[in-house]
Each structure stands twice: as structure tokens, then as C-alpha cells.
């Protein structure tokens, strides 16, 4: 949760979406209001005009390890502001509060050395409620219901690449590598992340076929296969070995 607070406090959850962004499936302008509430805002915007969407997270996400996934994250109080041009200036037309739950599961294949990260998130599980709407408050329910479909249209393509299994190849060093890995609460606290693993003799060779010198994907290229690559891989496994030694010393 300290990491999530840093993400929130650093502004990484504050996004601005407008017509200048390329590749969006929808045009970000006042025509969007007709999709949210058909006919409700027509008298305010008889002609198509500028619109800007901004997220306004009021509180940081909260992570827990006592849910259905290895790590569950709840996002509450994520405000979505709609800014439009009225009387020659950009004005907040309304704000919608969003809430959602997401999760992540980590798996490890000891035979291949592949670490798999699976994101558990469905845009249909997002909850929406209009929190500010001084112009047309009678349309709040219709706006909240229609917004979920628009969020799925806008965010769905961007999330598609993240919701599949993400695989990372763990390298081996001189026949030794990671034999098992799992995530569990650390020190019995449901909000403290613990990553546990074992190191031993393995059959896989590394992140890429042939020890990483075949120019395959996953960050492997021929430029890294020189006489200096050995110490780098050794240092990678020296870190967990050192941590294990320190833990034994403390016990």
C-alpha cells in the first residue's frame, strides 16, 4: 500500500483525455453528451464543441491479500470530470465517481522458468454514480448507466493487452535458478506483500533459447552476448542468495 500511495501521490492516476489524443475509438467532444443522455444537453450545446475529460482520484488504491486473487486492489473515489466550453471558458459540466476492483495472480513454471502474471479485471464491474451535475441533475441515473458502456469502449482496447497472461522468462546461471515462487502475506499481515522462492538445480537454460544469445524476444539480443554478460547474470542470482544468508543470520 505504500507503493500504491506513492503512485497516487505522484499523479500517475491523473489523466487528461481530449480530442488531441490519437487512436481513440470515440471522438471527445460535446457529441459524447448525446450518448450519455440523448437530448438532455441539446439546448446547451446546439453545435458540437470542445470537451476535456480529467480523472480526479480522491484517495489512493488499497491492496489486500485476503481476497480471491494473490493481490486484490480496490479503487474508490476516482472522480471523472467533464469539462466543456460555456460562455467562452472551460467549465466543469459534471463529475462522475467511479469505483472498481482488480486483482493479480502470479504463477511460476519450474520446468520452463516462466513467471506468469495474470490481471483479473472486468470493465463491466465498474460502478459509477454522478456526484456533481448542477445543469441537468434529473439525468444522473441515465448518465451513470450509459457511462459504463463508454468507459468500456474507451478503455477496453487499451486494457486488452494487459488482461492476458504476461510471461517473463527467468534466467538460469550455470544450471542453477529459481525452482519455485509464490506470493503470500508477509509476517501474517494481509496488506504486506511477501514473495517467496527456492533456488536449486534447474533444467531450463535462461530467458532465451541457447542461454540468451539467439536474438529472441523478452529483451534478448545479440548485443548483450559478449564476455561481459557472465558477471551480470551472476549478480542477478547473488542478490537472492545474499538475502537468504542474511535471513539465516537473523534467525
TORTOR-37822 format. One line per field, with one value per residue: residue number from 0; x, y, z of N, C-alpha, C in turn; residue in one letter. Coordinates in steps of 0.05 Angstrom, whole numbers, plus 5000, padded with zeros to 4 digits. Example, Ala and Ser with C-alpha at 12.3 -4.5 7.8 and 13.67 -1.06 7.14 Angstrom:
2
tise 0_1
n_px 5264_5257
n_py 4886_4955
n_pz 5156_5142
ca_px 5246_5273
ca_py 4910_4979
ca_pz 5156_5143
c_px 5264_5258
c_py 4934_5001
c_pz 5156_5157
lolum A_S
END
This chain:
251
tise 0_1_2_3_4_5_6_7_8_9_10_11_12_13_14_15_16_17_18_19_20_21_22_23_24_25_26_27_28_29_30_31_32_33_34_35_36_37_38_39_40_41_42_43_44_45_46_47_48_49_50_51_52_53_54_55_56_57_58_59_60_61_62_63_64_65_66_67_68_69_70_71_72_73_74_75_76_77_78_79_80_81_82_83_84_85_86_87_88_89_90_91_92_93_94_95_96_97_98_99_100_101_102_103_104_105_106_107_108_109_110_111_112_113_114_115_116_117_118_119_120_121_122_123_124_125_126_127_128_129_130_131_132_133_134_135_136_137_138_139_140_141_142_143_144_145_146_147_148_149_150_151_152_153_154_155_156_157_158_159_160_161_162_163_164_165_166_167_168_169_170_171_172_173_174_175_176_177_178_179_180_181_182_183_184_185_186_187_188_189_190_191_192_193_194_195_196_197_198_199_200_201_202_203_204_205_206_207_208_209_210_211_212_213_214_215_216_217_218_219_220_221_222_223_224_225_226_227_228_229_230_231_232_233_234_235_236_237_238_239_240_241_242_243_244_245_246_247_248_249_250
n_px 5016_5041_5070_5027_5005_5047_5045_4994_5002_5041_5016_5004_4955_4925_4896_4887_4842_4828_4809_4857_4884_4906_4879_4835_4773_4727_4703_4724_4684_4629_4589_4591_4559_4508_4508_4511_4465_4414_4390_4385_4423_4420_4400_4438_4483_4478_4510_4567_4620_4681_4709_4737_4763_4779_4812_4803_4830_4810_4827_4879_4891_4875_4908_4901_4912_4878_4837_4803_4844_4917_4937_4894_4864_4830_4796_4771_4731_4747_4744_4714_4718_4680_4694_4671_4662_4633_4601_4648_4690_4726_4689_4669_4624_4601_4612_4632_4633_4676_4686_4722_4745_4804_4850_4910_4947_5000_5041_5088_5128_5166_5192_5201_5218_5187_5155_5091_5043_4978_4925_4866_4811_4751_4716_4662_4650_4656_4634_4590_4571_4538_4564_4568_4527_4501_4472_4437_4410_4369_4380_4418_4418_4412_4458_4499_4489_4497_4549_4583_4584_4610_4660_4679_4684_4724_4767_4772_4802_4853_4863_4862_4911_4934_4904_4912_4954_5016_5081_5144_5210_5253_5321_5373_5433_5492_5467_5436_5378_5315_5270_5219_5165_5123_5069_5051_5019_5062_5093_5045_5010_4956_4962_5014_5062_5091_5142_5162_5211_5250_5316_5353_5380_5364_5329_5318_5349_5352_5330_5325_5327_5383_5413_5405_5427_5405_5379_5324_5259_5236_5273_5322_5381_5432_5471_5480_5507_5565_5632_5625_5576_5570_5583_5540_5495_5509_5508_5454_5433_5462_5438_5387_5410_5443_5404_5379_5420_5426_5377_5380_5421_5398_5359
n_py 4976_5023_5031_5039_5086_5120_5119_5142_5192_5213_5228_5193_5172_5211_5233_5263_5269_5286_5315_5316_5269_5212_5155_5140_5106_5135_5202_5257_5303_5349_5319_5271_5276_5267_5212_5197_5219_5223_5279_5310_5351_5383_5435_5466_5457_5468_5464_5424_5420_5435_5386_5362_5310_5292_5255_5250_5229_5217_5188_5141_5077_5014_4958_4888_4823_4782_4766_4738_4734_4732_4782_4834_4894_4952_5007_5067_5126_5152_5205_5229_5282_5324_5371_5428_5478_5536_5598_5620_5600_5546_5500_5461_5413_5367_5315_5248_5195_5140_5070_5011_4942_4903_4851_4810_4754_4710_4663_4607_4568_4515_4482_4507_4557_4602_4660_4680_4731_4747_4789_4805_4834_4868_4910_4914_4909_4958_5011_5067_5133_5194_5251_5306_5351_5404_5425_5389_5353_5316_5277_5242_5186_5162_5180_5156_5102_5099_5115_5072_5038_5071_5078_5026_5022_5061_5047_4992_4972_4991_4962_4911_4887_4882_4847_4795_4737_4754_4739_4725_4709_4675_4677_4625_4605_4576_4525_4531_4559_4592_4551_4549_4593_4638_4680_4710_4734_4775_4765_4753_4795_4822_4864_4866_4850_4789_4756_4693_4643_4588_4567_4526_4468_4469_4454_4487_4537_4593_4661_4663_4619_4576_4601_4655_4680_4683_4723_4727_4746_4780_4816_4798_4800_4799_4835_4835_4790_4777_4775_4801_4790_4748_4762_4797_4764_4731_4767_4775_4730_4731_4767_4746_4703_4728_4754_4709_4689_4731_4728_4678_4689_4726_4694
n_pz 5000_5011_4964_4928_4948_4936_4880_4873_4899_4867_4822_4781_4771_4750_4695_4631_4579_4514_4450_4424_4430_4397_4362_4392_4402_4403_4391_4428_4447_4452_4429_4455_4499_4480_4475_4528_4553_4515_4480_4526_4537_4492_4486_4511_4481_4422_4378_4359_4406_4444_4489_4550_4587_4653_4703_4773_4826_4891_4934_4951_4917_4948_4971_4983_5010_5023_4991_4933_4895_4885_4897_4913_4890_4907_4880_4897_4898_4850_4814_4754_4714_4672_4626_4591_4540_4558_4552_4532_4563_4595_4630_4686_4673_4696_4746_4753_4797_4803_4816_4827_4826_4823_4808_4816_4795_4805_4775_4770_4729_4741_4706_4657_4672_4669_4690_4706_4700_4714_4702_4735_4717_4700_4659_4662_4715_4738_4779_4777_4793_4790_4817_4816_4785_4764_4723_4695_4735_4737_4702_4722_4735_4684_4659_4690_4680_4624_4619_4634_4590_4554_4579_4575_4520_4510_4545_4539_4491_4505_4552_4535_4520_4569_4600_4586_4597_4622_4609_4636_4625_4668_4680_4682_4717_4705_4709_4754_4785_4795_4828_4850_4864_4899_4922_4982_5043_5082_5144_5168_5159_5124_5088_5072_5026_5009_4975_4958_4947_4919_4906_4863_4828_4760_4698_4656_4612_4609_4599_4544_4487_4483_4522_4519_4474_4423_4398_4407_4433_4493_4513_4497_4461_4409_4420_4474_4485_4502_4527_4574_4595_4632_4688_4698_4699_4740_4782_4785_4810_4856_4889_4911_4938_4976_5006_5028_5060_5097_5122_5147_5182_5216_5241
ca_px 5000_5059_5075_5004_5004_5067_5033_4972_5012_5058_4999_5003_4927_4913_4897_4871_4834_4815_4808_4884_4894_4901_4874_4812_4750_4706_4711_4720_4672_4603_4572_4591_4536_4485_4510_4506_4437_4404_4372_4384_4441_4419_4396_4463_4504_4465_4532_4588_4641_4704_4706_4761_4758_4801_4808_4810_4829_4809_4841_4896_4881_4881_4914_4896_4919_4860_4815_4804_4869_4941_4936_4870_4866_4805_4798_4747_4732_4761_4727_4718_4707_4673_4696_4662_4664_4608_4606_4676_4710_4723_4674_4663_4595_4592_4632_4622_4650_4680_4698_4727_4763_4821_4868_4933_4955_5027_5048_5115_5133_5193_5205_5210_5229_5169_5139_5067_5027_4952_4909_4838_4796_4730_4705_4633_4648_4660_4610_4591_4550_4542_4567_4565_4513_4483_4457_4415_4411_4348_4391_4441_4417_4416_4486_4515_4486_4509_4578_4597_4589_4630_4686_4687_4693_4749_4788_4774_4825_4879_4866_4862_4938_4943_4888_4922_4977_5042_5101_5172_5229_5273_5346_5388_5461_5508_5450_5421_5359_5291_5255_5192_5159_5095_5063_5034_5022_5087_5091_5017_4995_4943_4969_5043_5067_5115_5149_5179_5221_5272_5337_5366_5387_5342_5333_5317_5375_5352_5308_5322_5338_5412_5426_5400_5443_5394_5365_5296_5246_5239_5296_5347_5392_5459_5490_5485_5521_5593_5646_5617_5549_5570_5581_5514_5476_5517_5498_5425_5427_5475_5420_5370_5427_5451_5381_5374_5441_5420_5354_5390_5438_5380_5346
ca_py 5000_5046_5036_5050_5114_5135_5121_5162_5218_5222_5238_5174_5165_5235_5232_5282_5258_5305_5309_5315_5242_5196_5126_5134_5096_5155_5229_5270_5329_5350_5298_5250_5280_5255_5184_5194_5226_5234_5302_5325_5374_5395_5464_5478_5454_5463_5456_5408_5437_5422_5373_5351_5291_5291_5239_5264_5208_5230_5171_5121_5049_4998_4930_4868_4796_4763_4763_4714_4734_4734_4810_4848_4923_4966_5035_5081_5156_5161_5224_5235_5308_5331_5400_5437_5507_5551_5627_5627_5590_5518_5497_5433_5407_5347_5296_5221_5179_5112_5051_4985_4923_4889_4832_4799_4727_4703_4634_4601_4542_4508_4467_4526_4582_4624_4673_4689_4750_4749_4811_4799_4859_4868_4937_4912_4910_4986_5024_5095_5150_5222_5265_5335_5358_5426_5433_5370_5332_5295_5256_5229_5157_5155_5186_5136_5077_5100_5119_5047_5028_5088_5071_5000_5028_5076_5033_4964_4966_4995_4942_4884_4876_4877_4828_4768_4728_4767_4719_4735_4686_4678_4663_4607_4611_4551_4503_4537_4581_4592_4526_4554_4621_4643_4704_4705_4756_4774_4769_4750_4820_4820_4886_4866_4831_4772_4740_4671_4625_4570_4565_4500_4458_4471_4443_4508_4550_4622_4677_4657_4594_4577_4618_4684_4691_4676_4746_4725_4768_4782_4832_4784_4809_4790_4855_4830_4764_4781_4765_4816_4783_4729_4775_4808_4743_4722_4786_4772_4709_4737_4783_4729_4686_4745_4758_4685_4687_4750_4718_4656_4701_4738_4673
ca_pz 5000_5009_4936_4916_4957_4920_4853_4874_4906_4846_4800_4759_4766_4740_4666_4615_4553_4497_4422_4414_4432_4373_4365_4409_4386_4404_4390_4454_4443_4465_4419_4475_4518_4468_4481_4556_4558_4489_4480_4552_4536_4466_4487_4520_4461_4396_4359_4371_4417_4457_4514_4562_4609_4672_4726_4798_4847_4917_4953_4937_4916_4972_4965_5003_5002_5035_4973_4915_4879_4901_4906_4904_4893_4904_4873_4904_4897_4826_4800_4726_4708_4644_4621_4565_4536_4562_4554_4525_4581_4600_4654_4693_4670_4716_4755_4758_4815_4794_4835_4813_4839_4805_4822_4801_4803_4796_4773_4762_4717_4747_4684_4636_4683_4661_4711_4692_4714_4702_4713_4737_4716_4680_4659_4669_4744_4747_4789_4770_4804_4785_4843_4812_4760_4770_4699_4689_4756_4733_4683_4735_4732_4656_4653_4703_4666_4597_4621_4636_4563_4541_4591_4564_4492_4511_4559_4531_4474_4519_4572_4523_4521_4597_4614_4581_4613_4617_4615_4638_4627_4689_4671_4699_4718_4709_4717_4778_4781_4812_4826_4858_4872_4906_4936_5006_5062_5097_5173_5176_5154_5098_5070_5067_5004_5011_4952_4969_4926_4925_4886_4861_4802_4741_4671_4636_4608_4614_4588_4515_4479_4480_4542_4515_4452_4397_4387_4410_4447_4522_4520_4490_4435_4405_4431_4502_4488_4500_4551_4599_4603_4654_4715_4703_4706_4767_4802_4788_4830_4881_4907_4929_4956_4998_5024_5043_5080_5118_5138_5164_5203_5236_5256
c_px 5017_5066_5052_4999_5023_5057_5012_4983_5030_5042_4996_4974_4912_4917_4879_4867_4819_4817_4836_4896_4886_4894_4850_4789_4727_4718_4704_4711_4644_4583_4571_4568_4511_4485_4504_4477_4426_4384_4372_4400_4439_4416_4421_4484_4490_4485_4553_4610_4662_4696_4732_4752_4783_4793_4818_4808_4831_4823_4857_4883_4890_4885_4909_4904_4901_4835_4818_4829_4893_4943_4910_4873_4838_4810_4772_4752_4749_4741_4734_4703_4703_4674_4687_4665_4637_4615_4635_4697_4705_4711_4668_4632_4585_4616_4619_4642_4651_4692_4701_4746_4779_4839_4890_4940_4982_5031_5076_5117_5162_5207_5216_5222_5212_5153_5115_5051_5000_4936_4879_4822_4775_4717_4675_4629_4651_4633_4612_4567_4557_4542_4564_4551_4492_4465_4433_4415_4390_4358_4413_4441_4423_4446_4504_4513_4499_4539_4594_4603_4610_4658_4696_4697_4720_4772_4793_4798_4852_4884_4870_4890_4948_4929_4896_4945_5002_5064_5129_5190_5250_5299_5357_5418_5476_5491_5433_5402_5336_5275_5226_5189_5129_5093_5045_5038_5048_5081_5062_5000_4983_4950_4999_5049_5093_5118_5169_5187_5244_5291_5350_5373_5362_5349_5332_5344_5374_5328_5304_5335_5368_5426_5423_5415_5432_5378_5335_5285_5253_5265_5322_5356_5421_5479_5497_5502_5550_5606_5638_5590_5549_5567_5553_5494_5483_5506_5469_5418_5442_5457_5403_5387_5436_5428_5376_5395_5436_5397_5363_5406_5420_5367_5365
c_py 5025_5053_5048_5079_5131_5139_5143_5190_5230_5231_5218_5165_5189_5236_5253_5270_5279_5297_5307_5287_5226_5167_5120_5125_5115_5183_5243_5299_5328_5331_5274_5252_5268_5224_5178_5198_5239_5256_5319_5351_5389_5425_5479_5478_5448_5456_5441_5426_5420_5408_5362_5334_5290_5273_5254_5244_5222_5214_5150_5094_5034_4969_4912_4840_4774_4760_4739_4712_4736_4762_4823_4878_4935_4996_5048_5111_5165_5179_5227_5261_5312_5362_5407_5467_5520_5581_5634_5617_5560_5514_5468_5430_5388_5331_5270_5207_5150_5096_5024_4968_4908_4870_4822_4772_4721_4673_4630_4573_4534_4493_4485_4551_4606_4634_4686_4708_4752_4770_4803_4826_4858_4896_4937_4914_4939_4997_5054_5109_5179_5237_5295_5338_5379_5434_5415_5347_5310_5272_5240_5199_5148_5159_5164_5109_5077_5102_5093_5035_5044_5082_5045_5004_5042_5060_5005_4958_4970_4973_4914_4871_4870_4854_4799_4761_4742_4747_4731_4711_4692_4663_4644_4614_4585_4528_4507_4561_4578_4566_4529_4583_4624_4669_4698_4730_4753_4780_4768_4774_4819_4842_4887_4843_4816_4756_4719_4653_4608_4570_4538_4493_4458_4461_4465_4523_4580_4635_4671_4631_4596_4595_4648_4696_4685_4700_4744_4748_4768_4796_4819_4794_4801_4810_4850_4805_4768_4771_4778_4807_4764_4742_4786_4787_4732_4741_4784_4752_4714_4752_4765_4711_4702_4750_4733_4682_4706_4740_4696_4668_4713_4717_4659
c_pz 5000_4980_4922_4924_4941_4892_4853_4880_4884_4821_4777_4753_4756_4710_4653_4587_4538_4468_4410_4415_4408_4379_4382_4392_4386_4402_4416_4448_4455_4452_4438_4494_4507_4472_4511_4563_4533_4493_4505_4550_4509_4466_4496_4498_4434_4374_4374_4381_4432_4483_4524_4585_4627_4695_4751_4821_4875_4938_4938_4936_4941_4964_4989_4993_5014_5017_4955_4899_4897_4913_4895_4909_4888_4899_4878_4900_4873_4811_4771_4719_4678_4641_4593_4564_4538_4566_4550_4544_4587_4628_4660_4691_4691_4724_4761_4776_4806_4816_4821_4831_4818_4821_4804_4812_4790_4797_4763_4752_4722_4725_4663_4646_4676_4685_4697_4711_4699_4717_4713_4739_4694_4681_4666_4699_4755_4757_4785_4783_4799_4812_4840_4785_4766_4747_4694_4710_4752_4715_4696_4731_4704_4649_4665_4688_4638_4598_4621_4608_4549_4552_4579_4535_4492_4523_4551_4513_4488_4540_4561_4525_4549_4610_4607_4599_4604_4627_4615_4642_4648_4680_4692_4697_4725_4720_4742_4773_4801_4807_4834_4866_4878_4921_4959_5024_5078_5127_5182_5172_5127_5079_5065_5048_5009_4986_4961_4946_4936_4901_4886_4833_4784_4714_4650_4635_4613_4601_4558_4509_4475_4499_4537_4492_4425_4385_4389_4426_4477_4529_4513_4463_4433_4418_4460_4506_4483_4525_4576_4609_4627_4681_4720_4711_4734_4788_4806_4809_4856_4900_4923_4948_4980_5017_5041_5066_5103_5135_5156_5188_5225_5254_5275
lolum X_X_X_X_X_X_X_X_X_X_X_X_X_X_X_X_X_X_X_X_X_X_X_X_X_X_X_X_X_X_X_X_X_X_X_X_X_X_X_X_X_X_X_X_X_X_X_X_X_X_X_X_X_X_X_X_X_X_X_X_X_X_X_X_X_X_X_X_X_X_X_X_X_X_X_X_X_X_X_X_X_X_X_X_X_X_X_X_X_X_X_X_X_X_X_X_X_X_X_X_X_X_X_X_X_X_X_X_X_X_X_X_X_X_X_X_X_X_X_X_X_X_X_X_X_X_X_X_X_X_X_X_X_X_X_X_X_X_X_X_X_X_X_X_X_X_X_X_X_X_X_X_X_X_X_X_X_X_X_X_X_X_X_X_X_X_X_X_X_X_X_X_X_X_X_X_X_X_X_X_X_X_X_X_X_X_X_X_X_X_X_X_X_X_X_X_X_X_X_X_X_X_X_X_X_X_X_X_X_X_X_X_X_X_X_X_X_X_X_X_X_X_X_X_X_X_X_X_X_X_X_X_X_X_X_X_X_X_X_X_X_X_X_X_X_X_X_X_X_X_X
END
